[in-house]
Amino acid sequence: MSETHLNTEQQILQSAEELFLEKGFSNTSTTEIAKRAGCNQALVHLLCI
């Protein structure tokens, strides 16, 4: 796994955690996570698989 992939994965997970704490799980969208992480929504979905 490349360093870039790990950094992106870590950023997605950190962004998701922050948003879940701020807004709650049910009020957070994958679009918001992607925007905060600076990636596209497909990467967020790929991480969930």
mmCIF entry with sequence, helices, sheets and N, C-alpha, C, O atoms, coordinates in Angstrom:
data_MODEL
# 
_entry.id   MODEL 
# 
_entity.id                         1 
_entity.type                       polymer 
_entity.pdbx_number_of_molecules   1 
# 
_entity_poly.entity_id                      1 
_entity_poly.type                           'polypeptide(L)' 
_entity_poly.nstd_linkage                   no 
_entity_poly.nstd_monomer                   no 
_entity_poly.pdbx_seq_one_letter_code       MSETHLNTEQQILQSAEELFLEKGFSNTSTTEIAKRAGCNQALVHLLCI 
_entity_poly.pdbx_seq_one_letter_code_can   MSETHLNTEQQILQSAEELFLEKGFSNTSTTEIAKRAGCNQALVHLLCI 
_entity_poly.pdbx_strand_id                 A 
# 
loop_
_entity_poly_seq.entity_id 
_entity_poly_seq.num 
_entity_poly_seq.mon_id 
_entity_poly_seq.hetero 
1 1  MET n 
1 2  SER n 
1 3  GLU n 
1 4  THR n 
1 5  HIS n 
1 6  LEU n 
1 7  ASN n 
1 8  THR n 
1 9  GLU n 
1 10 GLN n 
1 11 GLN n 
1 12 ILE n 
1 13 LEU n 
1 14 GLN n 
1 15 SER n 
1 16 ALA n 
1 17 GLU n 
1 18 GLU n 
1 19 LEU n 
1 20 PHE n 
1 21 LEU n 
1 22 GLU n 
1 23 LYS n 
1 24 GLY n 
1 25 PHE n 
1 26 SER n 
1 27 ASN n 
1 28 THR n 
1 29 SER n 
1 30 THR n 
1 31 THR n 
1 32 GLU n 
1 33 ILE n 
1 34 ALA n 
1 35 LYS n 
1 36 ARG n 
1 37 ALA n 
1 38 GLY n 
1 39 CYS n 
1 40 ASN n 
1 41 GLN n 
1 42 ALA n 
1 43 LEU n 
1 44 VAL n 
1 45 HIS n 
1 46 LEU n 
1 47 LEU n 
1 48 CYS n 
1 49 ILE n 
# 
_struct_asym.id          A 
_struct_asym.entity_id   1 
# 
loop_
_struct_conf.conf_type_id 
_struct_conf.id 
_struct_conf.pdbx_PDB_helix_id 
_struct_conf.beg_label_comp_id 
_struct_conf.beg_label_asym_id 
_struct_conf.beg_label_seq_id 
_struct_conf.pdbx_beg_PDB_ins_code 
_struct_conf.end_label_comp_id 
_struct_conf.end_label_asym_id 
_struct_conf.end_label_seq_id 
_struct_conf.pdbx_end_PDB_ins_code 
_struct_conf.beg_auth_comp_id 
_struct_conf.beg_auth_asym_id 
_struct_conf.beg_auth_seq_id 
_struct_conf.end_auth_comp_id 
_struct_conf.end_auth_asym_id 
_struct_conf.end_auth_seq_id 
_struct_conf.pdbx_PDB_helix_class 
_struct_conf.details 
_struct_conf.pdbx_PDB_helix_length 
HELX_P HELX_P1 AA1 GLU A 3  ? LYS A 23 ? GLU A 3  LYS A 23 1 ? 21 
HELX_P HELX_P2 AA2 PHE A 25 ? ASN A 27 ? PHE A 25 ASN A 27 5 ? 3  
HELX_P HELX_P3 AA3 THR A 30 ? ALA A 37 ? THR A 30 ALA A 37 1 ? 8  
HELX_P HELX_P4 AA4 GLN A 41 ? CYS A 48 ? GLN A 41 CYS A 48 1 ? 8  
# 
_struct_conf_type.id          HELX_P 
_struct_conf_type.criteria    ? 
_struct_conf_type.reference   ? 
# 
loop_
_atom_site.group_PDB 
_atom_site.id 
_atom_site.type_symbol 
_atom_site.label_atom_id 
_atom_site.label_alt_id 
_atom_site.label_comp_id 
_atom_site.label_asym_id 
_atom_site.label_entity_id 
_atom_site.label_seq_id 
_atom_site.pdbx_PDB_ins_code 
_atom_site.Cartn_x 
_atom_site.Cartn_y 
_atom_site.Cartn_z 
_atom_site.occupancy 
_atom_site.B_iso_or_equiv 
_atom_site.pdbx_formal_charge 
_atom_site.auth_seq_id 
_atom_site.auth_comp_id 
_atom_site.auth_asym_id 
_atom_site.auth_atom_id 
_atom_site.pdbx_PDB_model_num 
ATOM 1   N N  . MET A 1 1  ? 0.847   -1.178 0.000  1.00 0.00 ? 1  MET A N  1 
ATOM 2   C CA . MET A 1 1  ? 0.000   0.000  0.000  1.00 0.00 ? 1  MET A CA 1 
ATOM 3   C C  . MET A 1 1  ? 0.890   1.238  0.000  1.00 0.00 ? 1  MET A C  1 
ATOM 4   O O  . MET A 1 1  ? 1.876   1.301  0.734  1.00 0.00 ? 1  MET A O  1 
ATOM 5   N N  . SER A 1 2  ? 0.541   2.205  -0.814 1.00 0.00 ? 2  SER A N  1 
ATOM 6   C CA . SER A 1 2  ? 1.387   3.390  -0.918 1.00 0.00 ? 2  SER A CA 1 
ATOM 7   C C  . SER A 1 2  ? 1.125   4.354  0.243  1.00 0.00 ? 2  SER A C  1 
ATOM 8   O O  . SER A 1 2  ? 0.084   4.313  0.899  1.00 0.00 ? 2  SER A O  1 
ATOM 9   N N  . GLU A 1 3  ? 2.102   5.208  0.463  1.00 0.00 ? 3  GLU A N  1 
ATOM 10  C CA . GLU A 1 3  ? 1.990   6.204  1.538  1.00 0.00 ? 3  GLU A CA 1 
ATOM 11  C C  . GLU A 1 3  ? 0.823   7.158  1.277  1.00 0.00 ? 3  GLU A C  1 
ATOM 12  O O  . GLU A 1 3  ? 0.124   7.557  2.209  1.00 0.00 ? 3  GLU A O  1 
ATOM 13  N N  . THR A 1 4  ? 0.612   7.523  0.010  1.00 0.00 ? 4  THR A N  1 
ATOM 14  C CA . THR A 1 4  ? -0.485  8.426  -0.341 1.00 0.00 ? 4  THR A CA 1 
ATOM 15  C C  . THR A 1 4  ? -1.823  7.789  0.022  1.00 0.00 ? 4  THR A C  1 
ATOM 16  O O  . THR A 1 4  ? -2.711  8.451  0.560  1.00 0.00 ? 4  THR A O  1 
ATOM 17  N N  . HIS A 1 5  ? -1.955  6.498  -0.277 1.00 0.00 ? 5  HIS A N  1 
ATOM 18  C CA . HIS A 1 5  ? -3.200  5.795  0.042  1.00 0.00 ? 5  HIS A CA 1 
ATOM 19  C C  . HIS A 1 5  ? -3.446  5.795  1.549  1.00 0.00 ? 5  HIS A C  1 
ATOM 20  O O  . HIS A 1 5  ? -4.568  6.038  1.995  1.00 0.00 ? 5  HIS A O  1 
ATOM 21  N N  . LEU A 1 6  ? -2.418  5.527  2.325  1.00 0.00 ? 6  LEU A N  1 
ATOM 22  C CA . LEU A 1 6  ? -2.563  5.518  3.779  1.00 0.00 ? 6  LEU A CA 1 
ATOM 23  C C  . LEU A 1 6  ? -2.925  6.896  4.308  1.00 0.00 ? 6  LEU A C  1 
ATOM 24  O O  . LEU A 1 6  ? -3.779  7.016  5.187  1.00 0.00 ? 6  LEU A O  1 
ATOM 25  N N  . ASN A 1 7  ? -2.292  7.931  3.788  1.00 0.00 ? 7  ASN A N  1 
ATOM 26  C CA . ASN A 1 7  ? -2.610  9.281  4.233  1.00 0.00 ? 7  ASN A CA 1 
ATOM 27  C C  . ASN A 1 7  ? -4.044  9.652  3.905  1.00 0.00 ? 7  ASN A C  1 
ATOM 28  O O  . ASN A 1 7  ? -4.729  10.267 4.722  1.00 0.00 ? 7  ASN A O  1 
ATOM 29  N N  . THR A 1 8  ? -4.509  9.283  2.709  1.00 0.00 ? 8  THR A N  1 
ATOM 30  C CA . THR A 1 8  ? -5.887  9.575  2.311  1.00 0.00 ? 8  THR A CA 1 
ATOM 31  C C  . THR A 1 8  ? -6.856  8.795  3.193  1.00 0.00 ? 8  THR A C  1 
ATOM 32  O O  . THR A 1 8  ? -7.862  9.339  3.647  1.00 0.00 ? 8  THR A O  1 
ATOM 33  N N  . GLU A 1 9  ? -6.557  7.544  3.429  1.00 0.00 ? 9  GLU A N  1 
ATOM 34  C CA . GLU A 1 9  ? -7.409  6.724  4.291  1.00 0.00 ? 9  GLU A CA 1 
ATOM 35  C C  . GLU A 1 9  ? -7.489  7.312  5.694  1.00 0.00 ? 9  GLU A C  1 
ATOM 36  O O  . GLU A 1 9  ? -8.575  7.389  6.268  1.00 0.00 ? 9  GLU A O  1 
ATOM 37  N N  . GLN A 1 10 ? -6.386  7.717  6.238  1.00 0.00 ? 10 GLN A N  1 
ATOM 38  C CA . GLN A 1 10 ? -6.361  8.318  7.570  1.00 0.00 ? 10 GLN A CA 1 
ATOM 39  C C  . GLN A 1 10 ? -7.158  9.620  7.597  1.00 0.00 ? 10 GLN A C  1 
ATOM 40  O O  . GLN A 1 10 ? -7.860  9.899  8.569  1.00 0.00 ? 10 GLN A O  1 
ATOM 41  N N  . GLN A 1 11 ? -7.051  10.416 6.531  1.00 0.00 ? 11 GLN A N  1 
ATOM 42  C CA . GLN A 1 11 ? -7.789  11.681 6.464  1.00 0.00 ? 11 GLN A CA 1 
ATOM 43  C C  . GLN A 1 11 ? -9.293  11.421 6.398  1.00 0.00 ? 11 GLN A C  1 
ATOM 44  O O  . GLN A 1 11 ? -10.072 12.126 7.039  1.00 0.00 ? 11 GLN A O  1 
ATOM 45  N N  . ILE A 1 12 ? -9.700  10.421 5.630  1.00 0.00 ? 12 ILE A N  1 
ATOM 46  C CA . ILE A 1 12 ? -11.127 10.076 5.545  1.00 0.00 ? 12 ILE A CA 1 
ATOM 47  C C  . ILE A 1 12 ? -11.646 9.636  6.909  1.00 0.00 ? 12 ILE A C  1 
ATOM 48  O O  . ILE A 1 12 ? -12.704 10.086 7.349  1.00 0.00 ? 12 ILE A O  1 
ATOM 49  N N  . LEU A 1 13 ? -10.909 8.765  7.571  1.00 0.00 ? 13 LEU A N  1 
ATOM 50  C CA . LEU A 1 13 ? -11.347 8.270  8.885  1.00 0.00 ? 13 LEU A CA 1 
ATOM 51  C C  . LEU A 1 13 ? -11.400 9.392  9.916  1.00 0.00 ? 13 LEU A C  1 
ATOM 52  O O  . LEU A 1 13 ? -12.330 9.454  10.721 1.00 0.00 ? 13 LEU A O  1 
ATOM 53  N N  . GLN A 1 14 ? -10.419 10.269 9.893  1.00 0.00 ? 14 GLN A N  1 
ATOM 54  C CA . GLN A 1 14 ? -10.409 11.392 10.831 1.00 0.00 ? 14 GLN A CA 1 
ATOM 55  C C  . GLN A 1 14 ? -11.581 12.333 10.552 1.00 0.00 ? 14 GLN A C  1 
ATOM 56  O O  . GLN A 1 14 ? -12.254 12.780 11.481 1.00 0.00 ? 14 GLN A O  1 
ATOM 57  N N  . SER A 1 15 ? -11.821 12.628 9.293  1.00 0.00 ? 15 SER A N  1 
ATOM 58  C CA . SER A 1 15 ? -12.927 13.512 8.923  1.00 0.00 ? 15 SER A CA 1 
ATOM 59  C C  . SER A 1 15 ? -14.263 12.913 9.334  1.00 0.00 ? 15 SER A C  1 
ATOM 60  O O  . SER A 1 15 ? -15.134 13.612 9.851  1.00 0.00 ? 15 SER A O  1 
ATOM 61  N N  . ALA A 1 16 ? -14.419 11.611 9.100  1.00 0.00 ? 16 ALA A N  1 
ATOM 62  C CA . ALA A 1 16 ? -15.667 10.939 9.480  1.00 0.00 ? 16 ALA A CA 1 
ATOM 63  C C  . ALA A 1 16 ? -15.877 11.007 10.990 1.00 0.00 ? 16 ALA A C  1 
ATOM 64  O O  . ALA A 1 16 ? -16.971 11.316 11.461 1.00 0.00 ? 16 ALA A O  1 
ATOM 65  N N  . GLU A 1 17 ? -14.834 10.721 11.732 1.00 0.00 ? 17 GLU A N  1 
ATOM 66  C CA . GLU A 1 17 ? -14.951 10.759 13.193 1.00 0.00 ? 17 GLU A CA 1 
ATOM 67  C C  . GLU A 1 17 ? -15.342 12.152 13.678 1.00 0.00 ? 17 GLU A C  1 
ATOM 68  O O  . GLU A 1 17 ? -16.215 12.285 14.537 1.00 0.00 ? 17 GLU A O  1 
ATOM 69  N N  . GLU A 1 18 ? -14.711 13.182 13.141 1.00 0.00 ? 18 GLU A N  1 
ATOM 70  C CA . GLU A 1 18 ? -15.021 14.556 13.541 1.00 0.00 ? 18 GLU A CA 1 
ATOM 71  C C  . GLU A 1 18 ? -16.475 14.900 13.236 1.00 0.00 ? 18 GLU A C  1 
ATOM 72  O O  . GLU A 1 18 ? -17.171 15.479 14.070 1.00 0.00 ? 18 GLU A O  1 
ATOM 73  N N  . LEU A 1 19 ? -16.929 14.540 12.035 1.00 0.00 ? 19 LEU A N  1 
ATOM 74  C CA . LEU A 1 19 ? -18.308 14.846 11.655 1.00 0.00 ? 19 LEU A CA 1 
ATOM 75  C C  . LEU A 1 19 ? -19.308 14.051 12.483 1.00 0.00 ? 19 LEU A C  1 
ATOM 76  O O  . LEU A 1 19 ? -20.354 14.580 12.859 1.00 0.00 ? 19 LEU A O  1 
ATOM 77  N N  . PHE A 1 20 ? -19.002 12.782 12.775 1.00 0.00 ? 20 PHE A N  1 
ATOM 78  C CA . PHE A 1 20 ? -19.898 11.986 13.613 1.00 0.00 ? 20 PHE A CA 1 
ATOM 79  C C  . PHE A 1 20 ? -20.036 12.603 14.995 1.00 0.00 ? 20 PHE A C  1 
ATOM 80  O O  . PHE A 1 20 ? -21.128 12.626 15.561 1.00 0.00 ? 20 PHE A O  1 
ATOM 81  N N  . LEU A 1 21 ? -18.936 13.103 15.537 1.00 0.00 ? 21 LEU A N  1 
ATOM 82  C CA . LEU A 1 21 ? -18.984 13.730 16.852 1.00 0.00 ? 21 LEU A CA 1 
ATOM 83  C C  . LEU A 1 21 ? -19.743 15.055 16.811 1.00 0.00 ? 21 LEU A C  1 
ATOM 84  O O  . LEU A 1 21 ? -20.466 15.384 17.751 1.00 0.00 ? 21 LEU A O  1 
ATOM 85  N N  . GLU A 1 22 ? -19.583 15.815 15.729 1.00 0.00 ? 22 GLU A N  1 
ATOM 86  C CA . GLU A 1 22 ? -20.256 17.115 15.594 1.00 0.00 ? 22 GLU A CA 1 
ATOM 87  C C  . GLU A 1 22 ? -21.754 16.977 15.319 1.00 0.00 ? 22 GLU A C  1 
ATOM 88  O O  . GLU A 1 22 ? -22.575 17.659 15.932 1.00 0.00 ? 22 GLU A O  1 
ATOM 89  N N  . LYS A 1 23 ? -22.100 16.073 14.377 1.00 0.00 ? 23 LYS A N  1 
ATOM 90  C CA . LYS A 1 23 ? -23.465 16.034 13.859 1.00 0.00 ? 23 LYS A CA 1 
ATOM 91  C C  . LYS A 1 23 ? -24.220 14.753 14.176 1.00 0.00 ? 23 LYS A C  1 
ATOM 92  O O  . LYS A 1 23 ? -25.438 14.689 14.006 1.00 0.00 ? 23 LYS A O  1 
ATOM 93  N N  . GLY A 1 24 ? -23.510 13.741 14.633 1.00 0.00 ? 24 GLY A N  1 
ATOM 94  C CA . GLY A 1 24 ? -24.135 12.447 14.847 1.00 0.00 ? 24 GLY A CA 1 
ATOM 95  C C  . GLY A 1 24 ? -24.038 11.595 13.587 1.00 0.00 ? 24 GLY A C  1 
ATOM 96  O O  . GLY A 1 24 ? -23.900 12.102 12.474 1.00 0.00 ? 24 GLY A O  1 
ATOM 97  N N  . PHE A 1 25 ? -24.116 10.288 13.801 1.00 0.00 ? 25 PHE A N  1 
ATOM 98  C CA . PHE A 1 25 ? -23.943 9.344  12.709 1.00 0.00 ? 25 PHE A CA 1 
ATOM 99  C C  . PHE A 1 25 ? -25.016 9.512  11.635 1.00 0.00 ? 25 PHE A C  1 
ATOM 100 O O  . PHE A 1 25 ? -24.703 9.543  10.445 1.00 0.00 ? 25 PHE A O  1 
ATOM 101 N N  . SER A 1 26 ? -26.260 9.619  12.045 1.00 0.00 ? 26 SER A N  1 
ATOM 102 C CA . SER A 1 26 ? -27.363 9.663  11.081 1.00 0.00 ? 26 SER A CA 1 
ATOM 103 C C  . SER A 1 26 ? -27.472 10.996 10.344 1.00 0.00 ? 26 SER A C  1 
ATOM 104 O O  . SER A 1 26 ? -28.164 11.082 9.330  1.00 0.00 ? 26 SER A O  1 
ATOM 105 N N  . ASN A 1 27 ? -26.807 12.025 10.831 1.00 0.00 ? 27 ASN A N  1 
ATOM 106 C CA . ASN A 1 27 ? -26.867 13.336 10.186 1.00 0.00 ? 27 ASN A CA 1 
ATOM 107 C C  . ASN A 1 27 ? -25.611 13.667 9.385  1.00 0.00 ? 27 ASN A C  1 
ATOM 108 O O  . ASN A 1 27 ? -25.433 14.808 8.958  1.00 0.00 ? 27 ASN A O  1 
ATOM 109 N N  . THR A 1 28 ? -24.748 12.690 9.179  1.00 0.00 ? 28 THR A N  1 
ATOM 110 C CA . THR A 1 28 ? -23.513 12.895 8.432  1.00 0.00 ? 28 THR A CA 1 
ATOM 111 C C  . THR A 1 28 ? -23.600 12.152 7.110  1.00 0.00 ? 28 THR A C  1 
ATOM 112 O O  . THR A 1 28 ? -23.969 10.978 7.074  1.00 0.00 ? 28 THR A O  1 
ATOM 113 N N  . SER A 1 29 ? -23.259 12.839 6.020  1.00 0.00 ? 29 SER A N  1 
ATOM 114 C CA . SER A 1 29 ? -23.298 12.193 4.709  1.00 0.00 ? 29 SER A CA 1 
ATOM 115 C C  . SER A 1 29 ? -21.888 11.882 4.211  1.00 0.00 ? 29 SER A C  1 
ATOM 116 O O  . SER A 1 29 ? -20.905 12.480 4.649  1.00 0.00 ? 29 SER A O  1 
ATOM 117 N N  . THR A 1 30 ? -21.820 10.943 3.299  1.00 0.00 ? 30 THR A N  1 
ATOM 118 C CA . THR A 1 30 ? -20.521 10.611 2.712  1.00 0.00 ? 30 THR A CA 1 
ATOM 119 C C  . THR A 1 30 ? -19.981 11.785 1.902  1.00 0.00 ? 30 THR A C  1 
ATOM 120 O O  . THR A 1 30 ? -18.768 11.941 1.765  1.00 0.00 ? 30 THR A O  1 
ATOM 121 N N  . THR A 1 31 ? -20.867 12.601 1.371  1.00 0.00 ? 31 THR A N  1 
ATOM 122 C CA . THR A 1 31 ? -20.441 13.792 0.635  1.00 0.00 ? 31 THR A CA 1 
ATOM 123 C C  . THR A 1 31 ? -19.709 14.753 1.561  1.00 0.00 ? 31 THR A C  1 
ATOM 124 O O  . THR A 1 31 ? -18.677 15.311 1.187  1.00 0.00 ? 31 THR A O  1 
ATOM 125 N N  . GLU A 1 32 ? -20.234 14.948 2.763  1.00 0.00 ? 32 GLU A N  1 
ATOM 126 C CA . GLU A 1 32 ? -19.579 15.817 3.735  1.00 0.00 ? 32 GLU A CA 1 
ATOM 127 C C  . GLU A 1 32 ? -18.218 15.268 4.157  1.00 0.00 ? 32 GLU A C  1 
ATOM 128 O O  . GLU A 1 32 ? -17.248 16.013 4.293  1.00 0.00 ? 32 GLU A O  1 
ATOM 129 N N  . ILE A 1 33 ? -18.165 13.970 4.358  1.00 0.00 ? 33 ILE A N  1 
ATOM 130 C CA . ILE A 1 33 ? -16.896 13.342 4.738  1.00 0.00 ? 33 ILE A CA 1 
ATOM 131 C C  . ILE A 1 33 ? -15.867 13.560 3.638  1.00 0.00 ? 33 ILE A C  1 
ATOM 132 O O  . ILE A 1 33 ? -14.729 13.943 3.914  1.00 0.00 ? 33 ILE A O  1 
ATOM 133 N N  . ALA A 1 34 ? -16.262 13.319 2.397  1.00 0.00 ? 34 ALA A N  1 
ATOM 134 C CA . ALA A 1 34 ? -15.352 13.488 1.266  1.00 0.00 ? 34 ALA A CA 1 
ATOM 135 C C  . ALA A 1 34 ? -14.864 14.928 1.140  1.00 0.00 ? 34 ALA A C  1 
ATOM 136 O O  . ALA A 1 34 ? -13.678 15.161 0.908  1.00 0.00 ? 34 ALA A O  1 
ATOM 137 N N  . LYS A 1 35 ? -15.758 15.882 1.289  1.00 0.00 ? 35 LYS A N  1 
ATOM 138 C CA . LYS A 1 35 ? -15.360 17.299 1.203  1.00 0.00 ? 35 LYS A CA 1 
ATOM 139 C C  . LYS A 1 35 ? -14.350 17.652 2.284  1.00 0.00 ? 35 LYS A C  1 
ATOM 140 O O  . LYS A 1 35 ? -13.347 18.310 2.009  1.00 0.00 ? 35 LYS A O  1 
ATOM 141 N N  . ARG A 1 36 ? -14.607 17.221 3.497  1.00 0.00 ? 36 ARG A N  1 
ATOM 142 C CA . ARG A 1 36 ? -13.697 17.540 4.597  1.00 0.00 ? 36 ARG A CA 1 
ATOM 143 C C  . ARG A 1 36 ? -12.346 16.839 4.421  1.00 0.00 ? 36 ARG A C  1 
ATOM 144 O O  . ARG A 1 36 ? -11.304 17.389 4.775  1.00 0.00 ? 36 ARG A O  1 
ATOM 145 N N  . ALA A 1 37 ? -12.376 15.627 3.874  1.00 0.00 ? 37 ALA A N  1 
ATOM 146 C CA . ALA A 1 37 ? -11.134 14.860 3.683  1.00 0.00 ? 37 ALA A CA 1 
ATOM 147 C C  . ALA A 1 37 ? -10.369 15.313 2.443  1.00 0.00 ? 37 ALA A C  1 
ATOM 148 O O  . ALA A 1 37 ? -9.191  14.988 2.289  1.00 0.00 ? 37 ALA A O  1 
ATOM 149 N N  . GLY A 1 38 ? -11.029 16.061 1.558  1.00 0.00 ? 38 GLY A N  1 
ATOM 150 C CA . GLY A 1 38 ? -10.371 16.521 0.343  1.00 0.00 ? 38 GLY A CA 1 
ATOM 151 C C  . GLY A 1 38 ? -10.230 15.436 -0.707 1.00 0.00 ? 38 GLY A C  1 
ATOM 152 O O  . GLY A 1 38 ? -9.239  15.387 -1.436 1.00 0.00 ? 38 GLY A O  1 
ATOM 153 N N  . CYS A 1 39 ? -11.234 14.560 -0.781 1.00 0.00 ? 39 CYS A N  1 
ATOM 154 C CA . CYS A 1 39 ? -11.201 13.487 -1.776 1.00 0.00 ? 39 CYS A CA 1 
ATOM 155 C C  . CYS A 1 39 ? -12.579 13.392 -2.423 1.00 0.00 ? 39 CYS A C  1 
ATOM 156 O O  . CYS A 1 39 ? -13.482 14.163 -2.097 1.00 0.00 ? 39 CYS A O  1 
ATOM 157 N N  . ASN A 1 40 ? -12.731 12.449 -3.332 1.00 0.00 ? 40 ASN A N  1 
ATOM 158 C CA . ASN A 1 40 ? -14.052 12.279 -3.926 1.00 0.00 ? 40 ASN A CA 1 
ATOM 159 C C  . ASN A 1 40 ? -14.855 11.241 -3.145 1.00 0.00 ? 40 ASN A C  1 
ATOM 160 O O  . ASN A 1 40 ? -14.312 10.469 -2.355 1.00 0.00 ? 40 ASN A O  1 
ATOM 161 N N  . GLN A 1 41 ? -16.150 11.250 -3.388 1.00 0.00 ? 41 GLN A N  1 
ATOM 162 C CA . GLN A 1 41 ? -17.061 10.406 -2.627 1.00 0.00 ? 41 GLN A CA 1 
ATOM 163 C C  . GLN A 1 41 ? -16.816 8.918  -2.881 1.00 0.00 ? 41 GLN A C  1 
ATOM 164 O O  . GLN A 1 41 ? -17.071 8.094  -2.003 1.00 0.00 ? 41 GLN A O  1 
ATOM 165 N N  . ALA A 1 42 ? -16.330 8.571  -4.056 1.00 0.00 ? 42 ALA A N  1 
ATOM 166 C CA . ALA A 1 42 ? -16.062 7.170  -4.369 1.00 0.00 ? 42 ALA A CA 1 
ATOM 167 C C  . ALA A 1 42 ? -15.006 6.580  -3.437 1.00 0.00 ? 42 ALA A C  1 
ATOM 168 O O  . ALA A 1 42 ? -15.095 5.409  -3.069 1.00 0.00 ? 42 ALA A O  1 
ATOM 169 N N  . LEU A 1 43 ? -14.006 7.378  -3.051 1.00 0.00 ? 43 LEU A N  1 
ATOM 170 C CA . LEU A 1 43 ? -12.993 6.886  -2.137 1.00 0.00 ? 43 LEU A CA 1 
ATOM 171 C C  . LEU A 1 43 ? -13.566 6.586  -0.762 1.00 0.00 ? 43 LEU A C  1 
ATOM 172 O O  . LEU A 1 43 ? -13.136 5.642  -0.098 1.00 0.00 ? 43 LEU A O  1 
ATOM 173 N N  . VAL A 1 44 ? -14.525 7.378  -0.337 1.00 0.00 ? 44 VAL A N  1 
ATOM 174 C CA . VAL A 1 44 ? -15.178 7.128  0.952  1.00 0.00 ? 44 VAL A CA 1 
ATOM 175 C C  . VAL A 1 44 ? -15.914 5.797  0.898  1.00 0.00 ? 44 VAL A C  1 
ATOM 176 O O  . VAL A 1 44 ? -15.835 5.003  1.836  1.00 0.00 ? 44 VAL A O  1 
ATOM 177 N N  . HIS A 1 45 ? -16.629 5.550  -0.194 1.00 0.00 ? 45 HIS A N  1 
ATOM 178 C CA . HIS A 1 45 ? -17.348 4.294  -0.354 1.00 0.00 ? 45 HIS A CA 1 
ATOM 179 C C  . HIS A 1 45 ? -16.371 3.118  -0.450 1.00 0.00 ? 45 HIS A C  1 
ATOM 180 O O  . HIS A 1 45 ? -16.633 2.056  0.116  1.00 0.00 ? 45 HIS A O  1 
ATOM 181 N N  . LEU A 1 46 ? -15.270 3.288  -1.143 1.00 0.00 ? 46 LEU A N  1 
ATOM 182 C CA . LEU A 1 46 ? -14.282 2.224  -1.298 1.00 0.00 ? 46 LEU A CA 1 
ATOM 183 C C  . LEU A 1 46 ? -13.701 1.822  0.061  1.00 0.00 ? 46 LEU A C  1 
ATOM 184 O O  . LEU A 1 46 ? -13.454 0.642  0.311  1.00 0.00 ? 46 LEU A O  1 
ATOM 185 N N  . LEU A 1 47 ? -13.489 2.786  0.916  1.00 0.00 ? 47 LEU A N  1 
ATOM 186 C CA . LEU A 1 47 ? -12.936 2.512  2.244  1.00 0.00 ? 47 LEU A CA 1 
ATOM 187 C C  . LEU A 1 47 ? -13.914 1.688  3.083  1.00 0.00 ? 47 LEU A C  1 
ATOM 188 O O  . LEU A 1 47 ? -13.494 0.915  3.944  1.00 0.00 ? 47 LEU A O  1 
ATOM 189 N N  . CYS A 1 48 ? -15.197 1.848  2.840  1.00 0.00 ? 48 CYS A N  1 
ATOM 190 C CA . CYS A 1 48 ? -16.205 1.146  3.628  1.00 0.00 ? 48 CYS A CA 1 
ATOM 191 C C  . CYS A 1 48 ? -16.358 -0.313 3.254  1.00 0.00 ? 48 CYS A C  1 
ATOM 192 O O  . CYS A 1 48 ? -16.995 -1.076 3.980  1.00 0.00 ? 48 CYS A O  1 
ATOM 193 N N  . ILE A 1 49 ? -15.784 -0.707 2.139  1.00 0.00 ? 49 ILE A N  1 
ATOM 194 C CA . ILE A 1 49 ? -15.921 -2.097 1.674  1.00 0.00 ? 49 ILE A CA 1 
ATOM 195 C C  . ILE A 1 49 ? -15.012 -3.009 2.441  1.00 0.00 ? 49 ILE A C  1 
ATOM 196 O O  . ILE A 1 49 ? -14.990 -4.213 2.188  1.00 0.00 ? 49 ILE A O  1 
# 
